[in-house]
Amino acid sequence: MADAVIPVLRCADVDRAVAWYATVGFVEEWRHQFEPELPRFVAIRRGSLVLFLSEHEGDAPPASLVWMRLDAFADLPMIELGGELLDQPWGPELRLTDPDGNRLRVGPAGPTGGGP
């Protein structure tokens, strides 16, 4: 397995978060919950990108920021997601906010896909 960094994003309801991230092409890989009344923890994947979504209050601060490069950048449903497309010095950048206030910055992969 290759080295990887996996951001953890705080969410109030993992089912709602998983459904929202599905619109950006992520699929649920697995979930964990110690007991039925305890918070849930979910892994989602889109290609080689993995995010952890956690209902545990101590796992991540609210309104985190993740910057991603996507091969299928042009295929994202930008308007449906309420995103803002900006022309940055490093190339196009889509700004999205998930239902829990976490911010995503998405750019195209490849030579034009830079990042701050």
C-alpha positions as CSV (number, residue, x, y, z in Angstrom):
1,M,0.0,0.0,0.0
2,A,1.3,3.5,-0.9
3,D,1.8,6.2,1.7
4,A,-1.3,8.4,2.2
5,V,-2.7,11.3,4.1
6,I,-6.4,10.9,5.1
7,P,-8.2,14.0,6.3
8,V,-10.8,13.6,9.0
9,L,-13.9,15.8,8.6
10,R,-16.4,16.4,11.4
11,C,-20.0,15.9,10.5
12,A,-23.2,15.9,12.5
13,D,-24.9,13.1,10.5
14,V,-22.7,10.6,8.5
15,D,-25.7,9.4,6.5
16,R,-26.4,13.0,5.2
17,A,-22.6,13.6,4.7
18,V,-22.2,10.3,2.7
19,A,-25.1,11.2,0.5
20,W,-23.7,14.7,-0.2
21,Y,-20.2,13.4,-1.0
22,A,-21.8,10.8,-3.3
23,T,-22.8,13.8,-5.6
24,V,-19.0,14.5,-5.9
25,G,-18.3,10.9,-6.8
26,F,-17.3,9.4,-3.4
27,V,-18.6,6.0,-2.3
28,E,-18.7,4.6,1.2
29,E,-16.0,2.0,1.9
30,W,-16.7,1.1,5.5
31,R,-18.2,2.4,8.8
32,H,-17.6,1.9,12.4
33,Q,-19.7,2.4,15.5
34,F,-18.9,1.0,19.0
35,E,-22.5,0.9,20.1
36,P,-25.8,1.9,18.5
37,E,-26.1,5.1,20.5
38,L,-22.5,6.2,20.0
39,P,-21.1,8.4,17.2
40,R,-20.3,6.9,13.8
41,F,-17.1,7.0,11.7
42,V,-17.1,6.4,8.0
43,A,-14.5,6.1,5.2
44,I,-15.4,7.3,1.8
45,R,-13.3,7.0,-1.4
46,R,-13.1,8.5,-4.9
47,G,-10.4,6.8,-6.8
48,S,-7.2,7.2,-4.8
49,L,-8.7,9.9,-2.6
50,V,-10.0,8.9,0.9
51,L,-11.8,11.0,3.5
52,F,-12.9,10.0,6.9
53,L,-16.2,11.4,8.2
54,S,-16.6,11.4,11.9
55,E,-19.5,12.3,14.3
56,H,-17.0,12.2,17.2
57,E,-16.7,15.8,18.5
58,G,-13.0,15.5,19.3
59,D,-11.8,14.1,16.0
60,A,-11.7,17.2,13.9
61,P,-12.6,20.9,14.2
62,P,-15.7,22.1,12.4
63,A,-15.4,23.9,9.1
64,S,-12.2,22.2,8.0
65,L,-10.6,22.8,4.6
66,V,-9.5,20.1,2.1
67,W,-7.8,20.8,-1.3
68,M,-8.1,18.0,-3.9
69,R,-7.1,17.4,-7.5
70,L,-9.6,15.4,-9.6
71,D,-9.1,13.8,-13.0
72,A,-12.8,14.3,-13.7
73,F,-12.9,17.9,-12.6
74,A,-14.9,19.1,-15.6
75,D,-17.6,16.5,-14.9
76,L,-18.5,17.7,-11.4
77,P,-22.1,19.0,-11.1
78,M,-20.9,22.4,-10.0
79,I,-24.2,24.3,-10.1
80,E,-26.2,21.5,-8.3
81,L,-23.6,21.5,-5.5
82,G,-23.8,25.3,-5.0
83,G,-20.2,25.6,-5.9
84,E,-18.3,28.7,-6.9
85,L,-15.8,28.4,-9.8
86,L,-12.9,30.8,-9.6
87,D,-10.0,31.4,-12.0
88,Q,-7.0,31.3,-9.8
89,P,-3.3,31.9,-10.8
90,W,-2.8,28.1,-10.6
91,G,-5.8,27.3,-12.7
92,P,-9.6,26.8,-12.2
93,E,-10.7,26.1,-8.6
94,L,-14.1,25.0,-7.5
95,R,-15.1,26.0,-4.0
96,L,-17.7,23.8,-2.3
97,T,-19.1,23.6,1.3
98,D,-20.6,20.4,2.6
99,P,-23.7,20.3,4.8
100,D,-21.5,20.5,7.9
101,G,-19.6,23.6,6.8
102,N,-16.4,21.7,5.8
103,R,-14.8,23.5,2.8
104,L,-13.6,21.7,-0.3
105,R,-11.3,23.3,-2.9
106,V,-11.2,21.2,-6.1
107,G,-8.9,21.7,-9.1
108,P,-8.1,19.6,-12.1
109,A,-5.4,17.0,-12.0
110,G,-2.4,17.3,-14.4
111,P,-0.1,20.2,-15.4
112,T,-2.8,22.9,-15.0
113,G,-4.0,21.7,-11.7
114,G,-2.0,23.6,-9.2
115,G,-3.1,24.7,-5.8
116,P,-2.3,27.3,-3.3
